[in-house]
Amino acid sequence: MDRKMIDGVMISAFRKVKGIVNACPLPNEDHPQIREKELEAEKRSLMGLGKVVNAGVREILNHDLVYVALTSKDFDWGCYSTLLLKKGQEIVGQETRDKAVLAELANKKNVWFLHKNFVVYKDKISFPGDIMNKICHFEIPCLPAEFCMLGGDQFQCQAINFASPSILCDLYLKERYFDRENVAELGTILIGVNHGLKNGDHF
């Protein structure tokens, strides 16, 4: 299967996902511009509370194949945390939309709610000092793309993941790849695919 056929299989699968409006390949030559937009966004703060590192987009750009997709409000992000608070490599806070988990955390003394869906673990951090002194940082992670279902006779992948770009990168992607579409109420995600082929193997 050649690259064009693989792109056809993947984009067809993405477009079948509820909440994905459109999708297209992200060429390798555009990766440096994406990295530049994310670095620019990292220089700014999140609500004045500290640096935001988009580790997820960086990881996606290291996948064998990368796609950009438009998402509507119907897109299901799953129960994974789309934003983490980290002190070094340790997670000291995280977003969660799982109502059962939120109800359980609400009864714990070591938990403080930054807002209704973001918890900070008080026993792991000096809050807000560690954030204001830049000891901690927020991180946007790479997430498993469990929404993508491929048939058994189609192209097989080792892994399919996705990540949410920054606002700056989101605007760039919409303008560059979806400029003729009504994107005012839509978002974007980057989807990475690892095909597992060795150098020299045919797609």
Phi, psi and omega in degrees: 000126181274174186299320181298320179292320178298315178301321179297316179297313184293313182295322176299319179293319180297317184291345177276351182280130177300127179097350173261116186274321181201163179203153177204161179293149174253107184298149180302327183291347179265353181300317179301324179293322177296315179299320180296318179296320181290323177296320177297319180293326181294336180287346179262166183253162176263106180054029179073010186258004176135174184290143176245120180255122180269076179294331182297312179296319178302317180292319179300319182293348176269359177285161181296320181229141181229139179230153174246136182230144173272134181237143175260180180293348180276353180293132182265114181280354182077192182262009180284152177284123178267356176212131180240154169247124185235144173244100192070238177258000182271134176280119182244002177189155181196154174279144172211141178247005179282113185298324180294318179294318179298318180296321179292317182293328182299338182264002181263136184287338183272008184248135173235135182268114175292318163211185192298339181243009181232121182251145175242132181270103189297334181281354181250359188208148170266101188254134006265007185306315182298329179282311182297330179270011176063023175284329177250162175215155174273146181223132174266116187270168170274137185238150177290133182273071182291346179287343185269114181246122178250142177291157183298335181265006181263182178304127181264138183241149172285322182201144172230121182230167177214163180210157180262124178285164175291170179300318179299315181289322178303313180297320179297315181296319179298316182291320185282323188248342184225038188292342180262007182250156177279100187252009186304321184256012185250158175245184177226152169225155172253132182244128180249140181235127171257119185270342175080007179280146177275161177304131179096341177289151177277142176304000000 
